[in-house]
Each structure stands twice: as structure tokens, then as C-alpha cells.
Amino acid sequence: MTTVRLTVNGVQREIDVAPGTLLVHAIREQVGLTGTHVGCLTGDCGACTVVVDGATTKSCSVLAHSADGATVETVESLADGEELHPVQRAFWDEFGFQCGFCLPGMLLTAKELIESTPDPDDADIHRAINGNLCRCTGYNTIVAAVRRAAKEAS
Ligand code: FES
């Protein structure tokens, strides 16, 4: 076992992980935050997207021990109690989800896009969510939600 120190959503955590433990499993099973989803485990679907040291990261592609000392933000960091984050509200208003499996990754990816590109066009949005797959194929409303979130943030 290796001790890993993480700051997750502003809270310092110390967890013991077995060799080979993926960050997504550490977040879900040891930190106890299950908003981060497990999909393909091959880095393709984006369901496991979190923010590590400021950059969206597929947490199935990171060994937990290699994230020692990192700051991690998960989807649980977005809402303030019952108050949705503006990006969450835009997805709600545009019905930017169906089954919701891809939603945590989509939200964090959208937030990062809007922070780096305040007025994204559709090509920017398509490029940003390229690594986040929606198994319901509800991309039109997802793109509309990101567009709305960007507009409301400006
Ligand atoms: Fe990580 Fe699919 S579970 S990209």
C-alpha cells in the first residue's frame, strides 16, 4: 500500500492505495465521491473526467499514486448546496443530458472550455467535448447547453 495525499474539492485527504489503483477508483471507493463515473476504463469515453491541478483529466488514465500531492476537483465541487453551478443550470435548462452517465465529465469539460474560451463557437464546443462520449447521442442539446452556459457567463 502507498499513502497518497490529495486535496479533493478543497478537502485534504490521505488514502492508502494498492499498487495499480486508478485515480477514478480511489476517488469513488476511497474518497467516497461517486459522481465521477466509470465507463470504458480505456481513456475513450470521458465519464471519469475530473480536474487535476487545473486541467481536465481522465481519471481512469492516471494511477492514484502518481497524483500524490495533487488538487482534484470532481463534479461534486460544482453545486453550492442546493444551488446549481451556472454550467449545471444551463444543462438543466437545455435538457443537456438523457441518462446522465456522461454528465459529470461533460460539465467539467464545459466549465474548462468556458473559462479558457469565454465565447466559444460550435466548432470550439465540438472540439472540447470530443473526448466525452454521450451514449444516448444527445449531442445537440449538450452543445446548446454549453453555448447557453458560455452566454450566461459572459
Ligand atoms: Fe475513463 Fe472512459 S472511464 S475515459
Residues whose N, C-alpha, C, O or C-beta is under 5 A from the ligand:
A	BS01	FES	H37 V38 G39 C40 L41 T42 G43 D44 C45 G46 A47 C48 K58 C60
